[in-house]
Amino acid sequence: MAKKEYDTFVLTDLALVPEEQELELIVRDRTPEDRRYKYRSAYVTALISKSESKYADRLWIRLGRGQLQEKPWSIKILKELNKLEKE
């Protein structure tokens, strides 16, 4: 199975991002099977690590203004959450 790649925006200091704890965040899929869905966003519960090899998938970090960090982190998505309730 090919590595999946995601990206997310971090609006705080990178040193304050908790590692290896369940975390709720919004990620964008950069490698969907159907390229029409590239950058589809999802609200997920995941484990992240600053080590690129800790988890199977890759997570690219963007700062508040969109600057891409040089080295990717790794991510393990535990589940996708439905935060937008239908009325």
N, C-alpha and C positions, 0 to 999 in steps of 0.2 A: 504494500500500500504506500502510495506517495505521501510525502509530508504535506500537510496543509499549512497554509500561511495566512495569518490574520494580522490586522493592525488595530491599534487603539490609541486614544489620546489620553495623556496623563497631564493633569492640570496642577499637580503639586510637585514638590521636590521628589526626584526619583529615589532618593535614599529613604523616603517615608513610605514607599509602596511596600505593603506586606508581602512576603514571599512564602510559598508553601502553606498557605492558609486558604480556605474557601473564600472566594471574593466574588462579588457581583460587579460586572462591568459590561460595557458595550464594545463589541468587536466587529470589525468588518472582514468579510471573507475575501481574500485576495486570490484564491485559487479554486473557484467553484468548478464543478464538472461542466456546467453550461456557462460559457463566458458572458452571457447576457446578464447573469446575476452577480458579476464581479462587484465588489464593494457593498454587497447586501449586508445590512447591519443586523445584529442580533444581540439581545440582552441575555447574558449567560452567567452561570455560576462556574467558576474555573479555578484551577491552581496555576500559579505562574512562578517562574524562577528566572533570575538573571543569568543563569547558566543556560547556554544554548542547547546543551545536550541532555538536560534533566528530564524533559518530557518530549513526546514524539513530535508535536507540532511547533511551528515557529511563530513568535509574536514580535512584530515590529512596533516599536514605541515611537509615538509622535508627541512632541511637546505642544503647548497651548496654541502656538501659531502655525503648527503643522510641520515643524522641523523634524525630520527623520533622524533618529539616533543611529550611530554607526554600526553597533552590534545588536543583533536580534536577541530576544529572550525566548524562553520556551513556555508553552501553555498546554494544559490538559483540560479540555472542556468537560465538565461533569454533566451539565444539563442546560438546555435552553429554557429561559423563563418567558412567560407571557405577561409582560408588565402593562400592556395596553388592553385594558378590559373593554369588552364590547358592551354597549348599552342596550 
